[in-house]
Amino acid sequence: MDETDSEVEELQRLLDSSLPHASEHLRSIVTPGRTLTARQLCGVLTGMCTLSVATVTAGGAPRISAVDGHFLRGRWVFTTSGTAVKTRHLRARPDVSVAHLRGDDLGVFTHGVAEFLPREHPDWQPIEDHLVRHYGSSPTSWGEDIVYVRVRPHWMVAYAFDPGNLVGRTRGDD
């Protein structure tokens, strides 16, 4: 877990403010005993997490695709091709929803804004370093036009069927 105390506190405020604004149906599922604290969530979301990324076309039609996501500093980060349809959608309409699911055990649902991080961005190098450690090579070596995207969340809900069973397990324990 690389999050600072202030990043964990910010994430906790987001989690605390999001669930009360969820639908009645979602709140009937994500009950107080089936949520994670920000600190627990950061501890659970380690390594690569497959994300479903939802965008919309210019005509408002929904599109979904999957990416390798990494939860870094309390936010989702992913890379993709600069020529991908999702990239074109996010450049034109940066509102995005992402979900990470692990069977019935965990569901993390996030709505936010996609932020493209150029190499000059102060957060690009730490993200690059993390990705190189994880993959053994830089995503920039995987294609000619790789973009780095971070989701600035404005709503996030974390569901855990059995938080006590989930917390403390690593991805390799699944």
C-alpha positions in Angstrom: 0.0 0.0 0.0 1.6 3.2 -1.2 -1.1 5.7 -0.2 -0.2 8.5 2.2 -2.4 9.1 5.2 -4.0 12.1 3.5 -4.8 10.1 0.4 -6.4 7.4 2.5 -8.4 10.1 4.3 -9.5 11.6 1.0 -10.5 8.2 -0.3 -12.5 7.5 3.0 -14.4 10.8 2.5 -15.2 9.8 -1.0 -16.5 6.3 0.1 -18.4 7.9 2.9 -20.1 10.5 0.7 -20.8 8.1 -2.2 -22.9 5.3 -0.7 -25.6 7.6 0.7 -26.1 8.9 -2.8 -26.4 5.4 -4.3 -29.8 4.0 -5.3 -32.0 2.4 -2.8 -31.4 -1.0 -4.5 -27.6 -0.6 -4.3 -27.8 0.4 -0.7 -29.9 -2.7 0.1 -26.9 -4.8 -1.2 -24.0 -2.7 0.0 -25.0 -2.6 3.7 -22.8 -1.4 6.5 -21.4 -4.9 7.2 -20.5 -5.4 3.5 -18.2 -2.4 2.8 -14.5 -1.8 3.2 -12.7 1.2 4.7 -10.4 3.1 2.5 -7.4 1.6 4.2 -8.8 -1.9 3.7 -9.6 -1.2 0.1 -6.1 0.0 -0.6 -4.7 -3.1 1.0 -7.0 -5.4 -1.2 -6.5 -3.6 -4.5 -2.8 -4.5 -5.0 -1.2 -5.6 -8.2 -3.1 -5.7 -11.5 -6.9 -5.6 -11.3 -8.9 -6.2 -14.4 -11.2 -3.2 -15.0 -14.3 -2.8 -17.1 -14.2 0.7 -18.5 -17.4 2.2 -19.7 -17.5 5.1 -22.2 -20.0 6.5 -24.6 -20.0 7.3 -28.3 -20.8 10.7 -29.7 -24.4 9.5 -30.1 -24.6 8.4 -26.5 -24.4 4.7 -27.1 -22.6 2.8 -24.3 -19.4 1.0 -24.9 -17.4 -1.2 -22.5 -13.9 -2.7 -22.7 -11.4 -4.2 -20.3 -8.0 -2.9 -19.2 -5.3 -3.8 -16.7 -6.0 -1.4 -13.9 -3.8 -0.5 -11.0 -5.0 1.2 -7.8 -2.3 3.8 -7.0 -2.5 6.6 -4.5 -6.3 6.0 -4.1 -7.1 6.2 -7.8 -7.4 3.8 -10.8 -4.7 4.1 -13.4 -4.5 2.2 -16.7 -2.7 2.4 -20.0 -4.0 1.7 -23.5 -3.3 2.5 -27.1 -3.7 6.0 -28.2 -5.6 4.7 -31.2 -8.1 2.7 -29.1 -11.8 3.6 -29.4 -12.0 4.1 -25.6 -9.2 6.7 -25.9 -11.1 8.6 -28.6 -14.2 8.5 -26.5 -12.4 9.7 -23.3 -10.6 12.5 -25.1 -14.0 13.8 -26.4 -16.1 12.9 -23.4 -13.9 12.3 -20.3 -16.6 11.1 -18.0 -15.9 7.4 -17.3 -17.2 4.6 -15.1 -15.0 1.7 -14.1 -15.7 -1.5 -12.2 -13.5 -4.2 -10.7 -15.2 -7.4 -9.7 -13.9 -10.6 -8.1 -16.8 -13.0 -8.3 -19.2 -12.5 -5.3 -16.3 -11.4 -3.1 -15.6 -7.8 -4.2 -17.0 -5.1 -6.3 -15.5 -1.6 -6.6 -17.6 0.8 -8.7 -16.2 4.2 -9.6 -17.5 7.2 -11.6 -15.2 9.9 -12.4 -13.3 11.9 -15.1 -10.4 10.4 -17.2 -7.2 12.4 -16.9 -4.5 11.8 -19.6 -1.1 11.9 -18.0 1.7 13.1 -20.4 5.3 12.2 -19.6 5.8 15.8 -18.3 3.1 15.3 -15.6 4.7 15.0 -12.1 2.8 11.8 -11.4 3.8 10.1 -14.6 7.2 8.8 -13.5 6.0 7.2 -10.3 3.2 5.4 -12.2 5.7 4.4 -14.9 8.0 3.0 -12.2 5.2 1.0 -10.7 4.1 -0.4 -14.0 7.7 -1.4 -15.0 8.1 -3.2 -11.6 4.9 -5.0 -12.2 5.3 -6.0 -15.9 9.0 -6.1 -16.3 8.9 -3.5 -19.1 7.4 -0.1 -19.8 4.0 0.1 -21.3 5.5 2.7 -23.7 7.5 -0.2 -25.3 4.3 -2.1 -26.2 3.3 0.2 -29.0 3.9 3.5 -30.7 1.2 5.5 -29.0 0.5 4.3 -25.4 -1.5 6.7 -23.2 -1.6 6.8 -19.4 -5.0 7.4 -17.9 -5.9 8.1 -14.3 -9.5 8.3 -13.1 -10.3 11.2 -10.9 -13.2 9.8 -9.0 -16.2 11.7 -7.8 -18.2 8.6 -6.7 -16.9 5.2 -5.5 -18.6 2.3 -3.7 -16.7 -0.8 -2.4 -18.7 -3.9 -1.8 -17.3 -6.9 0.0 -19.5 -9.9 0.7 -17.4 -10.9 3.7 -14.9 -8.1 4.5 -13.2 -10.2 7.2 -12.4 -13.0 4.7 -11.2 -10.6 2.0 -9.0 -8.3 4.1 -5.5 -9.7 4.5 -5.7 -11.9 1.5 -3.5 -11.2 -1.4 -4.3 -11.6 -5.1 -2.3 -14.9 -5.1 -4.6 -16.3 -2.5 -7.6 -16.4 -4.8 
